[in-house]
């Protein structure tokens, strides 16, 4: 009996000690988790915590935007988020959303109002939409009113950085856009289209879309004088140390323009005629290629531009079956000839070579007399010219044949000499 009783005591005592050893760490773990949850709750969901977070957001937004920002409302509870802020220019943002901590998510509405008097776009911008997602990834879906048009958008952000964007443009007023760019313009042009952009956050950018510029009334304006300042994309995009963050881009954009005159301010030359084009852009910040395939002046156009460190490096172009009358109209020039034009252009921006072929050509005597002071009968002709342009000279070779006279030019020292020779021979024939 004593022996059995003693054995039971010897066994029971260590069991009680082991049980207490297991309880203490578990209790400590629960207390730590509870303390963390309490601190998080106080930091996020109480008036005290909201005020601290509000001040932090004010500082971050002010630093980001470069002007004082005031957070007028910030209220975060385990069920709801309310946020309102404005800057010194009365640009305002308001958000009201359902908020879920586990799992972390938001689902609500927002509104944005940027008045025109101090807006960087110098045009009023209003936007309303919904915000859906979590802190790490959420979407802004809504529409924005700008330049008297509406842009519907679906913007995805990852860790508060834009990732993807889908834009639908509806009747954007082109005249208002040109006013913002400080270019004189007078038309009723409206722009519609859609653009999809991906890979913004990884800088592996893809773009695809279509734009249509519809014009029924266009009046040319005086072309804005060139300020002769060189434009450098690298300097525009580089940081203060002259470096650009690496990027890769693959873009494809289709465009239709009823009246090319809406672009004349950008090329400093009057333009007329409709045009369609497909623009492809691909490469990196070191080597970037742009290809254009389109229809203009009732013919086909192909062109390619290569940029090295975002500076033009090489240009190639080809024209096929261009209508001469439409081409002169495109360039806002008198129409002295009709026919079909074709040719090529190559340039390294030091030396330029141009080849031009004219088929089924025919002169317009009335235009020659009125604009060039040349009296000549109707003449049918064909021509083949090549021109080499360097910084120091312009040389032209070519053959001109007609039903009246043959003309050959071989190694002309300059294009003005060629023109004088042409006029001399025409007049010597009594044309």
C-alpha positions in Angstrom: 0.0 0.0 0.0 2.7 2.5 1.0 4.7 1.6 -2.0 1.8 2.1 -4.4 0.8 5.4 -2.8 4.4 6.6 -3.0 4.6 5.8 -6.7 1.4 7.7 -7.4 2.8 10.8 -5.8 6.0 10.5 -7.7 4.2 10.3 -11.0 1.6 13.1 -10.3 4.0 15.8 -9.2 6.0 16.1 -12.5 2.8 16.0 -14.5 1.5 19.2 -12.8 4.8 21.0 -13.4 4.9 20.1 -17.1 1.3 21.4 -17.6 2.2 24.8 -16.1 5.2 25.0 -18.4 3.0 24.7 -21.4 0.4 27.3 -20.3 2.8 30.2 -19.7 4.2 30.6 -23.4 0.7 30.3 -24.9 -0.7 32.9 -22.5 2.2 35.2 -23.4 1.5 34.8 -27.1 -2.2 35.7 -26.6 -1.2 38.7 -24.6 1.2 39.9 -27.4 -1.4 39.4 -30.1 -3.9 41.2 -28.1 -1.6 44.1 -27.5 -0.8 44.4 -31.2 -4.5 44.3 -32.1 -5.2 46.9 -29.5 -2.4 49.2 -30.7 -3.5 48.8 -34.3 -7.1 49.5 -33.4 -6.1 52.6 -31.4 -3.8 53.8 -34.3 -6.3 53.3 -37.0 -9.9 53.3 -35.7 -10.0 55.9 -32.9 -10.3 59.6 -33.0 -6.8 59.9 -31.7 -5.4 57.5 -34.3 -7.4 59.2 -37.1 -6.0 62.6 -36.2 -2.4 61.2 -36.4 -3.0 59.4 -39.7 -4.7 62.6 -41.1 -1.6 64.7 -40.3 0.7 62.1 -41.9 -1.5 62.0 -45.1 -1.4 65.9 -45.2 2.4 65.9 -45.1 2.8 63.2 -47.7 0.3 64.8 -50.1 1.8 68.3 -49.6 5.3 66.9 -50.4 4.0 65.0 -53.4 2.0 67.8 -55.0 4.4 70.6 -54.0 1.7 72.8 -52.3 -0.1 72.8 -49.0 -2.9 70.1 -48.7 -5.5 70.2 -46.0 -7.3 67.0 -45.0 -10.7 68.3 -43.8 -12.2 64.9 -43.1 -10.6 61.6 -42.2 -12.7 59.0 -40.4 -11.7 55.3 -40.4 -13.7 52.6 -38.6 -13.6 48.8 -39.1 -16.6 49.3 -41.4 -16.2 52.6 -43.2 -13.7 55.1 -44.6 -14.5 58.8 -45.2 -11.9 61.1 -46.6 -11.9 64.7 -47.9 -9.0 66.9 -48.8 -8.3 70.2 -50.7 -5.3 72.3 -51.7 -4.7 76.0 -51.8 -6.2 76.1 -55.3 -9.5 74.6 -54.2 -8.8 71.3 -56.0 -10.8 68.8 -53.9 -11.1 65.1 -53.5 -13.8 63.2 -51.5 -14.0 59.5 -50.8 -16.7 57.5 -48.9 -16.2 53.7 -48.8 -17.1 50.6 -47.0 -14.0 49.2 -45.3 -13.2 45.6 -44.2 -10.2 44.8 -42.1 -10.3 41.0 -42.5 -9.8 40.5 -45.3 -8.6 44.0 -46.0 -10.7 45.6 -48.7 -12.6 48.8 -49.7 -15.7 49.3 -51.8 -17.2 52.8 -52.2 -17.5 56.0 -54.2 -15.3 59.1 -54.8 -15.5 62.4 -56.4 -12.9 64.9 -57.7 -13.3 68.5 -58.6 -10.5 70.6 -60.1 -11.6 74.1 -61.0 -10.0 75.9 -63.9 -8.6 79.0 -62.3 -5.5 77.3 -60.9 -5.7 73.8 -62.5 -2.5 72.8 -64.3 -4.6 72.0 -67.3 -6.3 75.4 -67.1 -9.6 73.6 -67.7 -12.2 72.4 -65.2 -12.0 68.7 -64.4 -14.7 66.8 -62.6 -14.7 63.1 -62.0 -16.9 60.6 -60.1 -16.6 56.9 -59.8 -16.2 53.8 -57.7 -13.1 52.4 -55.8 -12.9 48.7 -55.4 -10.1 46.4 -54.1 -7.6 46.2 -51.3 -4.6 48.3 -50.2 -2.2 46.4 -52.4 -4.4 46.4 -55.5 -7.5 48.4 -56.2 -9.4 49.9 -59.2 -10.8 53.3 -59.9 -13.7 53.1 -62.3 -15.5 56.2 -63.4 -15.7 59.1 -65.9 -14.0 62.5 -66.1 -15.3 65.6 -67.8 -12.5 67.5 -69.4 -12.2 69.8 -72.5 -16.0 69.7 -72.8 -15.8 65.9 -73.4 -16.0 62.8 -71.3 -13.3 60.2 -70.6 -14.5 56.9 -69.2 -11.7 55.1 -67.4 -10.8 51.9 -65.6 -7.5 52.4 -63.7 -5.8 49.7 -61.7 -3.2 50.5 -59.1 -0.8 48.2 -57.3 0.8 49.4 -54.1 -0.6 52.9 -55.0 1.3 52.9 -58.3 -0.7 52.8 -61.7 -0.5 49.4 -63.3 -3.1 49.3 -66.1 -5.5 51.8 -67.7 -8.4 51.6 -70.1 -9.6 54.9 -71.5 -12.6 55.7 -73.7 -12.6 59.2 -75.1 -16.0 60.7 -76.1 -16.3 64.0 -78.0 -13.2 65.7 -76.5 -13.1 69.3 -77.8 -9.9 69.8 -79.8 -10.1 73.6 -79.8 -10.0 73.6 -75.9 -7.0 71.3 -76.0 -5.1 73.6 -78.4 -6.0 76.5 -76.2 -4.3 74.7 -73.3 -1.3 74.1 -75.5 -1.3 77.8 -76.4 -1.7 77.2 -80.1 -4.1 79.4 -82.2 -6.9 77.2 -83.6 -10.4 77.5 -85.0 -12.4 74.4 -85.8 -15.3 72.3 -84.5 -13.1 69.1 -84.3 -14.1 66.5 -81.7 -12.0 63.5 -80.8 -13.3 60.0 -80.0 -11.5 56.8 -79.4 -10.2 54.2 -76.9 -6.7 53.5 -75.5 -5.5 50.5 -73.4 -2.2 50.9 -71.5 -0.5 48.1 -69.5 2.7 47.5 -67.6 3.0 51.0 -66.3 4.4 50.0 -62.9 7.0 47.6 -64.3 7.9 50.0 -67.1 7.3 47.3 -69.6 4.6 49.3 -71.3 2.1 48.1 -73.9 -0.3 50.5 -75.6 -3.1 49.8 -78.1 -5.9 52.0 -79.3 -7.8 54.0 -81.9 -8.4 57.7 -82.3 -10.8 59.5 -84.7 -10.8 63.3 -85.2 -14.0 64.4 -86.9 -14.0 67.9 -88.4 -16.9 69.6 -90.4 -15.7 73.2 -90.0 -12.1 74.3 -90.2 -10.6 77.9 -90.6 -6.8 78.2 -90.8 -5.1 80.4 -88.2 -1.8 82.1 -88.5 1.0 79.6 -87.7 2.7 80.2 -84.4 6.2 81.3 -84.8 8.9 78.8 -84.1 10.9 79.9 -81.0 14.0 78.0 -82.5 14.5 76.2 -79.2 15.8 72.6 -79.7 13.6 69.9 -78.3 15.2 66.9 -76.5 13.0 64.0 -75.3 15.9 62.7 -73.2 16.3 66.0 -71.3 12.5 66.2 -70.9 12.2 62.7 -69.3 15.6 62.5 -67.5 16.0 63.2 -63.8 18.3 65.9 -62.3 21.3 63.6 -62.9 20.5 63.2 -66.6 19.4 59.6 -66.3 16.2 57.9 -67.4 14.7 54.9 -65.6 14.9 51.9 -68.0 11.8 51.2 -69.9 10.5 49.0 -72.7 7.5 50.0 -74.9 5.4 48.3 -77.5 2.6 50.6 -78.9 0.2 50.4 -81.8 -2.2 53.2 -82.5 -4.7 53.6 -85.4 -5.8 57.1 -86.3 -8.2 58.8 -88.7 -8.2 62.5 -89.3 -10.9 64.3 -91.4 -8.7 67.4 -91.8 -5.0 67.4 -91.4 -5.1 71.1 -90.9 -5.7 70.5 -87.2 -2.1 69.4 -87.0 -0.5 72.2 -89.0 0.6 74.2 -85.9 2.8 71.3 -84.8 4.6 71.1 -88.2 4.6 74.9 -88.9 3.1 74.3 -92.3 -0.4 74.6 -93.6 -2.0 71.2 -94.3 -5.3 70.1 -96.0 -6.8 66.7 -96.7 -8.0 63.7 -94.7 -5.6 60.9 -93.7 -5.5 57.6 -92.0 -2.5 56.0 -90.4 -1.3 53.2 -88.1 1.6 54.1 -85.9 3.8 51.5 -84.2 6.3 52.4 -81.6 8.7 49.9 -80.0 12.1 49.7 -78.3 13.8 51.1 -75.2 15.2 54.3 -73.9 18.4 53.6 -75.8 17.0 52.6 -79.2 13.4 53.5 -80.2 11.7 52.8 -83.6 8.5 54.4 -84.9 6.8 53.1 -88.0 3.9 54.7 -89.9 1.7 53.1 -92.5 -1.1 55.2 -93.9 -3.1 56.7 -96.7 -2.7 60.3 -97.7 -3.4 62.3 -100.9 -5.2 59.2 -102.3 -2.0 57.2 -102.1 0.0 55.1 -99.7 2.7 56.3 -97.3 5.3 54.3 -95.3 7.8 55.9 -93.0 10.2 54.8 -90.2 12.0 56.9 -87.7 14.9 55.6 -85.5 15.8 57.3 -82.3 19.1 56.8 -80.4 18.8 57.9 -76.8 15.5 59.5 -77.8 17.1 61.7 -80.4 16.3 61.3 -84.2 19.0 59.2 -85.8 17.6 57.9 -89.2 14.5 58.6 -91.3 13.2 56.6 -94.2 10.0 57.2 -96.2 8.2 55.9 -99.3 5.3 57.3 -101.3 3.2 55.2 -103.8 0.5 56.4 -106.2 0.1 59.8 -104.6 -2.3 62.1 -106.5 -0.4 65.2 -107.4 -3.5 67.5 -107.3 -4.4 66.3 -103.8 -0.7 66.6 -102.7 -0.5 70.2 -103.7 -3.8 70.8 -101.9 -2.5 69.0 -98.8 0.5 71.5 -98.8 -1.8 74.5 -99.5 -0.1 75.2 -102.8 -1.3 76.0 -106.3 -1.8 72.9 -108.4 0.4 73.4 -111.6 0.4 69.7 -112.5 -1.6 66.5 -112.1 -0.5 62.9 -112.2 0.7 60.1 -110.0 3.8 60.6 -107.7 6.0 58.0 -106.1 9.4 58.2 -104.4 11.7 57.5 -101.5 13.4 59.6 -98.8 16.4 58.6 -96.7 18.1 60.8 -94.1 20.6 60.6 -91.3 19.8 64.2 -90.4 23.1 65.2 -92.0 22.6 64.0 -95.5 19.2 63.6 -97.2 18.5 61.7 -100.4 15.2 62.1 -102.2 14.0 60.2 -105.3 10.8 61.3 -107.1 9.0 59.8 -110.0 6.0 61.4 -111.8 3.8 59.3 -114.1 0.9 60.4 -116.3 1.9 64.0 -115.6 -0.1 66.9 -117.1 0.5 70.7 -116.8 -2.2 73.2 -115.9 -1.4 76.3 -118.1 -3.7 78.6 -116.1 -1.9 78.0 -112.9 1.5 78.4 -114.5 0.5 81.7 -115.9 -1.2 83.0 -112.8 1.3 81.9 -110.1 4.6 81.5 -112.0 4.3 84.0 -114.9 4.9 81.2 -117.5 2.8 80.9 -120.6 2.8 77.4 -122.1 0.2 75.0 -123.7 -1.1 71.9 -122.1 1.8 69.4 -121.8 1.8 65.7 -120.9 5.0 64.5 -119.3 6.9 62.0 -117.1 9.8 62.7 -114.8 12.4 61.0 -112.7 14.5 63.0 -110.3 17.0 62.3 -107.5 18.3 64.9 -105.1 21.1 64.8 -102.5 21.1 67.4 -99.8 24.0 68.1 -97.5 24.8 71.0 -95.2 26.9 72.6 -97.9 25.2 71.7 -101.2 22.2 70.4 -103.0 22.7 68.2 -106.1 19.9 67.0 -108.5 19.9 64.5 -111.3 16.9 63.7 -113.4 15.1 63.1 -116.7 12.1 65.0 -117.9 10.3 63.9 -121.0 7.1 65.3 -122.6 5.1 65.4 -125.8 6.8 68.7 -126.5 10.5 68.7 -125.3 13.0 66.4 -123.8 15.1 67.6 -120.9 18.0 66.0 -119.0 19.8 67.2 -115.9 23.0 65.6 -114.9 24.9 66.5 -111.7 23.3 69.9 -111.1 25.3 72.0 -108.6 22.2 73.3 -107.0 18.4 73.0 -107.3 18.0 76.7 -108.2 20.3 76.2 -111.2 18.1 73.3 -112.3 15.0 75.5 -112.1 16.6 78.3 -114.1 17.7 75.8 -116.8 14.2 74.4 -117.0 12.6 77.8 -117.4 15.2 78.8 -120.0 14.5 75.8 -122.2 10.8 76.2 -121.9 10.9 79.8 -122.9 13.4 79.1 -125.8 11.0 76.7 -127.3 8.4 79.5 -127.3 6.1 77.6 -125.0 
